[in-house]
Amino acid sequence: MAGRAAKPPRFYFNLRSPYNFFALHDLERDHPELLDRLEWRPFWEPDETASALLEQARGQFPYTPMTRAKQFYILRDVRRLAAARGLALTWPADRAPWWEPAHLTWFLAVDAGLGREWVARAGRARWLEGRDICDPQTVVELAVEIGLDADAVKGAVDDPRLRERATAALLDVHRDGVFGVPFFVNGSEPYWGLDRVAEFVASFDDAEPAEPAPAAEPVEPAEAELAAVGAGRTTDMSHAGGCG
């Protein structure tokens, strides 16, 4: 009997997390060829409809409340990491967090061969331009910029076929034991967080090592920034290398 085919290396990404944004920045800078070898899979906090569909499919999503102390830590940590990379981050204000529009649009982008372009555009909009990617109209504007159809993007959250694909994606999150992002899997080995990107890269025999980034000076977080981190249905998926 033939053996079971090995799963391709997988990258669970999220459009909310600054750590995911940094991980992609580093990989694009140091190992862009590796990104083409990965199977990209979305990870996001499901809305009520998605949660109900996931429950019907016998899946679960990893929710744990985030403490205020951890929110403060994330703000400090993200500022250090941004400064070390020469990035001028603009903290987004998630006034009404709803992650379906941006993440369901990713499926449309994949169908058009623009999956990576969408993740990059949404990431720049959120972290460098301070735009609200939970706003459906903003999502449409950004998607049109990379060549997606406006009407398809507008109707993404009400498209039962996309909702079905979203449920399957969230089931993958459950089955692979993903609890935060960035999350990588190569063979049977998982790698969670920005601080494990180098180890994930090293798991590929032909990858070249990258130079370490310099440290940055600490900065006091503002109360408005803390509110942005803790807005909405917060999940404790954050640490020095996890999701925020």
MOMO-V97669 format. One record per run of one state. SS is the DSSP state (A for helix, B for strand, O for the rest). FROM is the first residue (numbers start at 1). TO is the last residue. Records with the same first field share a line. If there is no record, write none. Layout:
SS->FROM-TO  FROM-TO
//
This chain:
O->1-9  14-17  31-31  36-38  43-47  57-67  85-99  112-114  128-135  146-149  155-155  159-159  176-182  187-188  193-193  203-222  230-244
B->10-13  39-42  183-186  189-192
A->18-30  32-35  48-56  68-84  100-111  115-127  136-145  150-154  156-158  160-175  194-202  223-229
//
